[in-house]
């Protein structure tokens, strides 16, 4: 019943944004068709929060963040930036150009930022960040205002259709063993 309520609430929200909904449905059919454990949602992060380091379960998908609302850096230049731990070097898991150390330090002064592996980036309204969430990542919003992104998972483009089908079978098998079959398995996202 909770799942049905969530679906109804989601549909009500989608009805408020018909153009966005149409775009999301076309992406779902093309790039995320029957993608197990995928997401398509708005993600809002309050100011002054930190999402601790975590990893997605597999690398069968890529995560897209379309920045909708990005808070400005804090007004107080005296306030220190949030600490950014330096993890061990990892392969670059991000689909954005590499940046110099100076550019990365500038990114860390922004209110809202994300670290994936050993790379830290900020969101820019209307721009997209694409990353493999199986790599360790964390997010900060050190500003006073919320940060909002449209979060969308798509199949990893290097997977063949046969590999995608194997991923679907593996996730379906795990869900059956757990005694639950997710609605997402029937039709994707």
N, CA, C and O of each residue as an XYZ file, in Angstrom:
756
protein
N       0.818     -1.189      0.000
C       0.000      0.000      0.000
C       0.871      1.267      0.000
O       0.537      2.256     -0.653
N       1.992      1.227      0.740
C       2.887      2.381      0.769
C       3.448      2.638     -0.631
O       3.585      3.787     -1.050
N       3.775      1.547     -1.355
C       4.309      1.689     -2.715
C       3.270      2.354     -3.624
O       3.616      3.205     -4.443
N       1.990      1.964     -3.479
C       0.920      2.549     -4.282
C       0.770      4.034     -3.972
O       0.582      4.835     -4.888
N       0.851      4.417     -2.698
C       0.766      5.825     -2.321
C       1.921      6.617     -2.929
O       1.729      7.725     -3.429
N       3.119      6.039     -2.883
C       4.282      6.713     -3.461
C       4.098      6.903     -4.958
O       4.428      7.959     -5.497
N       3.571      5.885     -5.632
C       3.334      5.997     -7.070
C       2.316      7.095     -7.370
O       2.486      7.850     -8.327
N       1.252      7.190     -6.554
C       0.240      8.228     -6.765
C       0.831      9.614     -6.540
O       0.559     10.535     -7.310
N       1.645      9.772     -5.482
C       2.285     11.053     -5.215
C       3.238     11.425     -6.341
O       3.292     12.577     -6.772
N       3.994     10.429     -6.812
C       4.923     10.674     -7.905
C       4.163     11.116     -9.160
O       4.597     12.039     -9.850
N       3.042     10.472     -9.458
C       2.252     10.834    -10.633
C       1.699     12.253    -10.500
O       1.670     13.000    -11.478
N       1.257     12.631     -9.289
C       0.753     13.992     -9.070
C       1.850     15.020     -9.342
O       1.601     16.062     -9.947
N       3.065     14.714     -8.890
C       4.184     15.623     -9.143
C       4.500     15.695    -10.632
O       4.729     16.779    -11.170
N       4.513     14.549    -11.294
C       4.797     14.535    -12.728
C       3.747     15.319    -13.503
O       4.066     15.966    -14.501
N       2.502     15.265    -13.054
C       1.429     16.004    -13.729
C       1.641     17.514    -13.646
O       1.159     18.257    -14.501
N       2.360     17.969    -12.619
C       2.644     19.399    -12.485
C       3.699     19.873    -13.486
O       3.805     21.067    -13.765
N       4.484     18.921    -14.030
C       5.578     19.250    -14.946
C       5.447     18.405    -16.209
O       6.228     17.474    -16.402
N       4.478     18.707    -17.073
C       4.219     17.838    -18.224
C       5.383     17.742    -19.211
O       5.632     16.663    -19.749
N       6.094     18.826    -19.462
C       7.213     18.783    -20.415
C       8.353     17.952    -19.829
O       8.920     17.091    -20.501
N       8.677     18.226    -18.566
C       9.726     17.443    -17.896
C       9.351     15.971    -17.874
O      10.194     15.108    -18.115
N       8.093     15.683    -17.586
C       7.626     14.290    -17.547
C       7.801     13.608    -18.896
O       8.220     12.452    -18.958
N       7.484     14.315    -19.974
C       7.631     13.740    -21.311
C       9.099     13.450    -21.617
O       9.425     12.411    -22.189
N       9.972     14.364    -21.236
C      11.407     14.146    -21.452
C      11.885     12.940    -20.641
O      12.625     12.097    -21.149
N      11.458     12.865    -19.381
C      11.874     11.741    -18.532
C      11.375     10.412    -19.093
O      12.101      9.417    -19.083
N      10.137     10.399    -19.582
C       9.614      9.147    -20.156
C      10.409      8.732    -21.401
O      10.654      7.545    -21.615
N      10.811      9.709    -22.219
C      11.582      9.358    -23.420
C      12.961      8.830    -23.031
O      13.469      7.907    -23.667
N      13.568      9.404    -21.997
C      14.857      8.901    -21.519
C      14.690      7.506    -20.947
O      15.515      6.624    -21.184
N      13.611      7.310    -20.189
C      13.359      6.003    -19.594
C      13.251      4.928    -20.673
O      13.791      3.834    -20.514
N      12.566      5.233    -21.754
C      12.424      4.254    -22.833
C      13.733      4.010    -23.572
O      14.015      2.882    -23.974
N      14.529      5.046    -23.753
C      15.746      4.925    -24.558
C      16.951      4.452    -23.755
O      17.577      3.458    -24.122
N      17.286      5.135    -22.679
C      18.564      4.896    -22.001
C      18.436      4.146    -20.684
O      19.442      3.705    -20.129
N      17.211      3.991    -20.172
C      17.064      3.343    -18.871
C      16.013      2.236    -18.900
O      15.465      1.874    -17.859
N      15.733      1.704    -20.069
C      14.686      0.681    -20.216
C      14.994     -0.537    -19.367
O      16.040     -1.169    -19.514
N      14.061     -0.857    -18.472
C      14.167     -2.019    -17.580
C      15.482     -2.030    -16.809
O      16.119     -3.073    -16.661
N      15.871     -0.882    -16.331
C      17.097     -0.750    -15.538
C      16.791     -1.097    -14.088
O      16.051     -0.367    -13.429
N      17.349     -2.209    -13.568
C      17.074     -2.552    -12.169
C      17.790     -1.601    -11.216
O      18.917     -1.169    -11.459
N      17.107     -1.295    -10.140
C      17.653     -0.464     -9.059
C      18.056      0.920     -9.556
O      19.006      1.512     -9.045
N      17.345      1.431    -10.540
C      17.628      2.766    -11.044
C      16.725      3.794    -10.395
O      15.715      3.453     -9.780
N      17.094      5.047    -10.538
C      16.322      6.135     -9.950
C      16.041      7.201    -10.991
O      16.806      7.401    -11.934
N      14.938      7.868    -10.797
C      14.582      9.049    -11.561
C      13.794      9.899    -10.577
O      12.617      9.641    -10.324
N      14.451     10.915    -10.022
C      13.806     11.680     -8.961
C      14.440     13.050     -8.812
O      15.530     13.314     -9.320
N      13.733     13.913     -8.105
C      14.306     15.186     -7.721
C      15.007     14.965     -6.387
O      14.446     14.347     -5.482
N      16.211     15.461     -6.265
C      16.975     15.342     -5.031
C      17.208     16.738     -4.478
O      17.853     17.569     -5.117
N      16.679     16.990     -3.286
C      16.829     18.290     -2.639
C      17.634     18.082     -1.361
O      17.303     17.237     -0.529
N      18.695     18.867     -1.224
C      19.575     18.765     -0.065
C      19.567     20.100      0.668
O      19.915     21.135      0.099
N      19.168     20.064      1.933
C      19.099     21.282      2.744
C      20.483     21.862      2.954
O      21.491     21.157      2.892
N      20.509     23.179      3.206
C      21.770     23.832      3.528
C      22.340     23.289      4.834
O      21.601     22.859      5.720
N      23.661     23.316      4.937
C      24.323     22.866      6.155
C      24.333     21.361      6.343
O      24.454     20.883      7.470
N      24.207     20.598      5.251
C      24.188     19.139      5.378
C      25.357     18.507      4.631
O      25.971     19.113      3.752
N      25.639     17.264      5.016
C      26.726     16.485      4.423
C      26.231     15.060      4.270
O      25.806     14.441      5.246
N      26.283     14.539      3.061
C      25.962     13.145      2.798
C      27.275     12.387      2.837
O      28.143     12.585      1.987
N      27.414     11.519      3.825
C      28.682     10.821      4.067
C      29.105      9.959      2.879
O      28.285      9.628      2.023
N      30.396      9.596      2.829
C      30.884      8.763      1.723
C      30.107      7.450      1.626
O      29.835      6.791      2.630
N      29.762      7.095      0.406
C      29.035      5.850      0.145
C      29.274      5.437     -1.304
O      29.806      6.207     -2.104
N      28.875      4.220     -1.623
C      29.050      3.665     -2.972
C      27.753      3.000     -3.416
O      27.024      2.432     -2.603
N      27.476      3.078     -4.712
C      26.373      2.313     -5.281
C      26.782      0.846     -5.360
O      27.970      0.535     -5.277
N      25.809     -0.067     -5.519
C      26.103     -1.497     -5.452
C      26.854     -2.073     -6.651
O      27.621     -3.022     -6.491
N      26.651     -1.521     -7.843
C      27.317     -2.053     -9.033
C      27.623     -0.914     -9.995
O      27.205      0.225     -9.787
N      28.361     -1.243    -11.052
C      28.659     -0.226    -12.065
C      27.874     -0.461    -13.347
O      28.344     -0.112    -14.429
N      26.676     -1.051    -13.241
C      25.869     -1.281    -14.442
C      25.145     -0.028    -14.915
O      24.528     -0.027    -15.980
N      25.220      1.037    -14.123
C      24.515      2.258    -14.491
C      25.401      3.471    -14.259
O      26.374      3.419    -13.506
N      25.045      4.554    -14.917
C      25.663      5.849    -14.652
C      24.592      6.745    -14.055
O      23.412      6.624    -14.385
N      25.005      7.634    -13.186
C      24.080      8.559    -12.537
C      24.283      9.949    -13.142
O      25.410     10.419    -13.302
N      23.172     10.584    -13.469
C      23.182     11.922    -14.042
C      22.563     12.876    -13.034
O      21.507     12.587    -12.470
N      23.209     14.005    -12.807
C      22.653     15.088    -11.988
C      22.486     16.308    -12.883
O      23.474     16.842    -13.389
N      21.256     16.753    -13.083
C      20.987     18.016    -13.760
C      20.734     19.045    -12.670
O      19.750     18.946    -11.937
N      21.607     20.024    -12.559
C      21.500     21.028    -11.504
C      20.332     21.965    -11.790
O      20.291     22.620    -12.832
N      19.386     22.025    -10.860
C      18.223     22.896    -10.999
C      18.347     24.145    -10.133
O      18.082     25.254    -10.596
N      18.747     23.965     -8.883
C      18.939     25.078     -7.953
C      20.250     24.840     -7.218
O      20.418     23.824     -6.543
N      21.168     25.775     -7.354
C      22.479     25.666     -6.696
C      22.662     26.893     -5.811
O      22.664     28.019     -6.308
N      22.815     26.688     -4.502
C      22.974     27.843     -3.618
C      24.321     28.520     -3.834
O      25.298     27.875     -4.214
N      24.363     29.822     -3.587
C      25.644     30.531     -3.704
C      26.558     30.154     -2.546
O      26.097     29.621     -1.536
N      27.853     30.430     -2.689
C      28.761     30.187     -1.570
C      28.320     31.019     -0.362
O      27.664     32.048     -0.526
N      28.677     30.582      0.845
C      28.319     31.371      2.027
C      28.845     32.798      1.904
O      29.916     33.017      1.339
N      28.098     33.768      2.429
C      28.483     35.178      2.334
C      29.723     35.486      3.147
O      30.536     36.325      2.757
N      29.870     34.820      4.263
C      30.992     35.092      5.158
C      32.265     34.486      4.603
O      32.415     33.264      4.571
N      33.184     35.337      4.166
C      34.466     34.836      3.664
C      35.309     34.291      4.798
O      36.254     33.535      4.571
N      34.966     34.678      6.031
C      35.737     34.217      7.185
C      35.389     32.778      7.546
O      36.184     32.103      8.201
N      34.212     32.290      7.133
C      33.860     30.931      7.510
C      34.674     29.946      6.679
O      34.725     30.056      5.454
N      35.306     28.991      7.341
C      36.148     28.042      6.605
C      35.294     27.080      5.788
O      34.160     26.786      6.165
N      35.832     26.587      4.671
C      35.084     25.600      3.890
C      34.977     24.298      4.669
O      35.786     24.020      5.554
N      33.977     23.513      4.331
C      33.853     22.205      4.962
C      35.086     21.375      4.650
O      35.628     21.475      3.550
N      35.547     20.549      5.599
C      36.746     19.749      5.326
C      36.476     18.727      4.228
O      35.399     18.134      4.164
N      37.459     18.532      3.376
C      37.358     17.549      2.310
C      38.469     16.540      2.510
O      39.633     16.844      2.248
N      38.126     15.320      2.977
C      39.174     14.319      3.154
C      39.780     13.940      1.814
O      39.098     13.963      0.790
N      41.028     13.600      1.821
C      41.713     13.218      0.591
C      41.781     11.696      0.549
O      42.572     11.092      1.272
N      40.949     11.067     -0.300
C      40.960      9.608     -0.403
C      42.138      9.147     -1.246
O      42.771      9.954     -1.927
N      42.433      7.851     -1.205
C      43.502      7.343     -2.076
C      43.109      7.543     -3.535
O      41.920      7.536     -3.856
N      44.090      7.721     -4.429
C      43.759      7.946     -5.842
C      42.981      6.780     -6.433
O      43.289      5.616     -6.180
N      41.977      7.111     -7.217
C      41.173      6.122     -7.928
C      41.136      6.522     -9.396
O      41.424      7.672     -9.727
N      40.784      5.589    -10.286
C      40.598      5.987    -11.680
C      39.505      7.050    -11.748
O      38.591      7.057    -10.923
N      39.596      7.943    -12.726
C      38.622      9.022    -12.846
C      37.266      8.445    -13.238
O      37.104      7.977    -14.365
N      36.278      8.466    -12.324
C      34.976      7.876    -12.608
C      33.954      8.887    -13.104
O      32.757      8.597    -13.103
N      34.392     10.052    -13.522
C      33.465     11.123    -13.825
C      33.501     11.495    -15.299
O      34.525     11.354    -15.968
N      32.384     11.963    -15.785
C      32.316     12.402    -17.173
C      32.373     13.917    -17.234
O      31.436     14.555    -17.714
N      33.447     14.488    -16.760
C      33.677     15.917    -16.876
C      35.169     16.122    -17.022
O      35.940     15.248    -16.625
N      35.606     17.235    -17.572
C      37.035     17.418    -17.818
C      37.827     17.502    -16.525
O      37.323     17.959    -15.499
N      39.075     17.055    -16.588
C      39.921     17.151    -15.404
C      40.186     18.615    -15.114
O      40.135     19.459    -16.010
N      40.472     18.910    -13.845
C      40.677     20.292    -13.436
C      41.982     20.395    -12.681
O      42.440     19.434    -12.061
N      42.567     21.560    -12.739
C      43.823     21.796    -12.037
C      43.578     21.808    -10.532
O      42.439     21.929    -10.082
N      44.657     21.683     -9.760
C      44.544     21.730     -8.308
C      43.924     23.048     -7.869
O      43.096     23.063     -6.958
N      44.304     24.149     -8.495
C      43.732     25.451     -8.156
C      42.239     25.497     -8.394
O      41.496     26.050     -7.583
N      41.781     24.909     -9.526
C      40.357     24.873     -9.815
C      39.617     24.010     -8.801
O      38.512     24.354     -8.383
N      40.228     22.880     -8.401
C      39.604     22.014     -7.411
C      39.505     22.723     -6.064
O      38.494     22.587     -5.374
N      40.540     23.480     -5.675
C      40.482     24.220     -4.420
C      39.387     25.279     -4.491
O      38.701     25.514     -3.496
N      39.207     25.920     -5.640
C      38.139     26.906     -5.803
C      36.780     26.218     -5.673
O      35.876     26.764     -5.040
N      36.617     25.018     -6.267
C      35.373     24.269     -6.158
C      35.012     24.010     -4.699
O      33.839     24.055     -4.330
N      36.028     23.737     -3.862
C      35.781     23.399     -2.465
C      35.255     24.596     -1.677
O      34.705     24.406     -0.592
N      35.403     25.807     -2.177
C      34.898     26.995     -1.495
C      33.405     27.192     -1.762
O      32.754     27.978     -1.072
N      32.858     26.490     -2.751
C      31.442     26.626     -3.069
C      30.599     25.924     -2.014
O      31.046     24.986     -1.354
N      29.386     26.397     -1.877
C      28.487     25.841     -0.878
C      28.120     24.392     -1.186
O      28.172     23.542     -0.296
N      27.752     24.099     -2.424
C      27.299     22.763     -2.793
C      28.323     22.111     -3.705
O      28.668     22.644     -4.760
N      28.803     20.953     -3.283
C      29.809     20.257     -4.080
C      29.719     18.760     -3.836
O      29.095     18.299     -2.880
N      30.362     18.012     -4.733
C      30.354     16.560     -4.655
C      31.756     16.047     -4.941
O      32.458     16.556     -5.814
N      32.144     15.030     -4.186
C      33.408     14.343     -4.435
C      33.076     12.937     -4.911
O      32.287     12.231     -4.283
N      33.681     12.532     -6.021
C      33.593     11.159     -6.520
C      35.025     10.706     -6.725
O      35.776     11.320     -7.482
N      35.409      9.611     -6.038
C      36.805      9.198     -6.077
C      37.657     10.309     -5.492
O      37.429     10.738     -4.361
N      38.636     10.777     -6.252
C      39.501     11.852     -5.752
C      39.247     13.182     -6.468
O      40.096     14.074     -6.445
N      38.087     13.312     -7.098
C      37.733     14.530     -7.819
C      36.539     15.210     -7.142
O      35.547     14.557     -6.819
N      36.642     16.523     -6.931
C      35.548     17.297     -6.346
C      35.058     18.303     -7.385
O      35.851     18.983     -8.036
N      33.734     18.381     -7.523
C      33.127     19.305     -8.477
C      31.959     20.028     -7.819
O      31.420     19.585     -6.805
N      31.587     21.143     -8.417
C      30.401     21.875     -7.999
C      29.360     21.769     -9.102
O      29.684     21.521    -10.264
N      28.112     21.962     -8.720
C      27.044     22.004     -9.709
C      26.934     23.423    -10.247
O      27.231     24.398     -9.557
N      26.500     23.509    -11.495
C      26.175     24.793    -12.117
C      24.769     24.657    -12.689
O      24.482     23.725    -13.439
N      23.907     25.584    -12.331
C      22.505     25.480    -12.745
C      22.395     25.280    -14.253
O      23.028     25.976    -15.047
N      21.564     24.298    -14.618
C      21.331     24.000    -16.023
C      22.370     23.090    -16.642
O      22.241     22.723    -17.810
N      23.403     22.713    -15.890
C      24.448     21.829    -16.419
C      24.332     20.450    -15.778
O      23.697     20.274    -14.738
N      24.960     19.485    -16.427
C      24.852     18.093    -16.031
C      26.200     17.568    -15.545
O      27.244     17.867    -16.125
N      26.160     16.782    -14.472
C      27.311     15.986    -14.036
C      26.923     14.524    -14.209
O      25.823     14.120    -13.830
N      27.818     13.735    -14.778
C      27.583     12.320    -14.986
C      28.699     11.563    -14.277
O      29.875     11.886    -14.445
N      28.330     10.547    -13.476
C      29.354      9.790    -12.762
C      28.896      8.365    -12.510
O      27.709      8.045    -12.573
N      29.862      7.533    -12.227
C      29.627      6.135    -11.884
C      29.506      6.077    -10.369
O      30.500      6.241     -9.662
N      28.305      5.846     -9.864
C      28.117      5.919     -8.411
C      28.615      4.678     -7.677
O      28.463      4.583     -6.460
N      29.212      3.719     -8.401
C      29.840      2.592     -7.701
C      31.160      3.029     -7.067
O      31.698      2.336     -6.204
N      31.683      4.189     -7.501
C      32.859      4.771     -6.857
C      32.402      5.523     -5.610
O      31.299      6.068     -5.565
N      33.266      5.541     -4.602
C      32.915      6.268     -3.385
C      32.646      7.729     -3.717
O      33.410      8.370     -4.439
N      31.534      8.247     -3.169
C      31.189      9.646     -3.392
C      30.499     10.208     -2.155
O      29.914      9.477     -1.356
N      30.587     11.534     -2.022
C      29.923     12.232     -0.928
C      29.553     13.630     -1.400
O      30.097     14.143     -2.378
N      28.607     14.235     -0.674
C      28.051     15.514     -1.096
C      27.971     16.456      0.105
O      27.661     16.038      1.220
N      28.258     17.736     -0.145
C      28.128     18.775      0.872
C      27.223     19.872      0.341
O      27.220     20.173     -0.853
N      26.457     20.461      1.242
C      25.796     21.727      0.962
C      26.062     22.610      2.178
O      25.320     22.578      3.160
N      27.122     23.390      2.095
C      27.519     24.249      3.203
C      26.836     25.592      3.191
O      27.118     26.435      4.043
N      25.942     25.810      2.244
C      25.242     27.087      2.167
C      24.021     27.119      3.067
O      23.774     26.200      3.847
N      23.270     28.189      2.941
C      22.059     28.367      3.748
C      20.809     27.917      3.002
O      19.771     27.694      3.624
N      20.890     27.782      1.696
C      19.726     27.451      0.868
C      19.828     26.013      0.363
O      20.917     25.440      0.328
N      18.691     25.432     -0.029
C      18.715     24.062     -0.553
C      19.387     23.973     -1.921
O      19.429     24.946     -2.674
N      19.904     22.806     -2.218
C      20.430     22.468     -3.539
C      19.465     21.446     -4.126
O      19.082     20.499     -3.439
N      19.066     21.621     -5.388
C      18.135     20.693     -6.023
C      18.712     20.229     -7.356
O      19.174     21.031     -8.167
N      18.674     18.914     -7.561
C      19.093     18.335     -8.837
C      18.044     17.323     -9.284
O      17.344     16.726     -8.466
N      17.952     17.146    -10.585
C      17.188     16.041    -11.139
C      18.169     14.895    -11.246
O      19.173     14.991    -11.952
N      17.882     13.818    -10.552
C      18.764     12.650    -10.509
C      18.173     11.590    -11.429
O      16.983     11.283    -11.354
N      19.004     11.040    -12.286
C      18.534     10.073    -13.275
C      19.609      9.026    -13.500
O      20.768      9.362    -13.742
N      19.230      7.762    -13.423
C      20.155      6.669    -13.710
C      19.883      6.131    -15.107
O      18.731      5.984    -15.517
N      20.953      5.842    -15.829
C      20.848      5.234    -17.159
C      21.818      4.060    -17.229
O      22.776      3.971    -16.462
N      21.544      3.179    -18.158
C      22.449      2.050    -18.359
C      23.858      2.551    -18.670
O      24.030      3.567    -19.343
N      24.850      1.838    -18.179
C      26.223      2.156    -18.552
C      26.339      1.906    -20.057
O      25.992      0.821    -20.522
N      26.816      2.878    -20.819
C      26.790      2.760    -22.280
C      27.683      1.656    -22.847
O      27.520      1.269    -24.005
N      28.608      1.154    -22.062
C      29.494      0.104    -22.579
C      28.911     -1.296    -22.415
O      29.517     -2.263    -22.875
N      27.741     -1.432    -21.765
C      27.118     -2.744    -21.621
C      26.366     -3.121    -22.892
O      25.636     -2.308    -23.459
N      26.550     -4.358    -23.330
C      25.786     -4.861    -24.475
C      24.387     -5.243    -23.987
O      24.152     -5.316    -22.780
N      23.470     -5.484    -24.902
C      22.118     -5.904    -24.514
C      22.163     -7.240    -23.768
O      21.381     -7.460    -22.843
N      23.069     -8.128    -24.163
C      23.203     -9.407    -23.466
C      23.662     -9.195    -22.023
O      23.162     -9.855    -21.112
N      24.606     -8.282    -21.809
C      25.078     -7.988    -20.453
C      23.976     -7.335    -19.623
O      23.849     -7.605    -18.429
N      23.182     -6.478    -20.258
C      22.063     -5.861    -19.548
C      21.065     -6.919    -19.091
O      20.562     -6.874    -17.968
N      20.789     -7.862    -19.971
C      19.850     -8.936    -19.618
C      20.401     -9.772    -18.461
O      19.641    -10.198    -17.591
N      21.694    -10.007    -18.442
C      22.314    -10.744    -17.334
C      22.168     -9.971    -16.019
O      21.887    -10.563    -14.977
N      22.358     -8.659    -16.071
C      22.178     -7.824    -14.867
C      20.729     -7.936    -14.393
O      20.480     -8.106    -13.200
N      19.777     -7.843    -15.316
C      18.360     -7.968    -14.946
C      18.086     -9.310    -14.265
O      17.419     -9.363    -13.232
N      18.607    -10.399    -14.852
C      18.399    -11.729    -14.262
C      19.001    -11.804    -12.869
O      18.379    -12.336    -11.949
N      20.222    -11.266    -12.706
C      20.884    -11.308    -11.398
C      20.085    -10.551    -10.350
O      19.914    -11.048     -9.236
N      19.590     -9.359    -10.679
C      18.803     -8.594     -9.717
C      17.476     -9.268     -9.436
O      17.024     -9.281     -8.290
N      16.836     -9.834    -10.462
C      15.578    -10.538    -10.259
C      15.798    -11.727     -9.336
O      14.990    -11.974     -8.440
N      16.876    -12.461     -9.543
C      17.194    -13.612     -8.705
C      17.401    -13.191     -7.250
O      16.912    -13.858     -6.338
N      18.115    -12.103     -7.028
C      18.340    -11.612     -5.661
C      17.036    -11.198     -5.003
O      16.828    -11.477     -3.823
N      16.145    -10.529     -5.751
C      14.868    -10.095     -5.196
C      14.000    -11.283     -4.813
O      13.344    -11.253     -3.772
N      13.982    -12.336     -5.637
C      13.193    -13.524     -5.344
C      13.743    -14.206     -4.095
O      12.973    -14.649     -3.244
N      15.073    -14.294     -3.977
C      15.684    -14.909     -2.795
C      15.338    -14.145     -1.529
O      15.162    -14.751     -0.471
N      15.238    -12.827     -1.618
C      14.889    -11.995     -0.458
C      13.401    -12.051     -0.148
O      12.970    -11.553      0.892
N      12.604    -12.652     -1.037
C      11.169    -12.707     -0.841
C      10.428    -11.483     -1.331
O       9.233    -11.334     -1.078
N      11.129    -10.606     -2.030
C      10.470     -9.413     -2.577
C      10.797     -9.286     -4.043
O      11.906     -9.588     -4.484
N       9.826     -8.841     -4.779
C      10.061     -8.543     -6.195
C       9.708     -7.085     -6.385
O       8.552     -6.692     -6.222
N      10.684     -6.296     -6.725
C      10.496     -4.859     -6.858
C       9.672     -4.544     -8.097
O       9.825     -5.181     -9.139
N       8.803     -3.561     -7.971
C       7.993     -3.124     -9.109
C       8.878     -2.634    -10.244
O       8.500     -2.719    -11.413
N      10.052     -2.123     -9.906
C      10.949     -1.605    -10.941
C      11.387     -2.699    -11.900
O      11.717     -2.405    -13.049
N      11.401     -3.958    -11.460
C      11.844     -5.043    -12.335
C      10.857     -5.248    -13.492
O      11.259     -5.660    -14.580
N       9.583     -4.967    -13.265
C       8.593     -5.217    -14.302
C       8.734     -4.241    -15.466
O       8.580     -4.633    -16.623
N       9.022     -2.986    -15.174
C       9.043     -2.030    -16.253
C      10.182     -1.049    -16.207
O      10.115     -0.003    -16.851
N      11.219     -1.348    -15.474
C      12.334     -0.404    -15.373
C      12.040      0.634    -14.322
O      11.349      0.364    -13.339
N      12.562      1.814    -14.529
C      12.418      2.904    -13.548
C      10.973      3.225    -13.271
O      10.680      4.115    -12.473
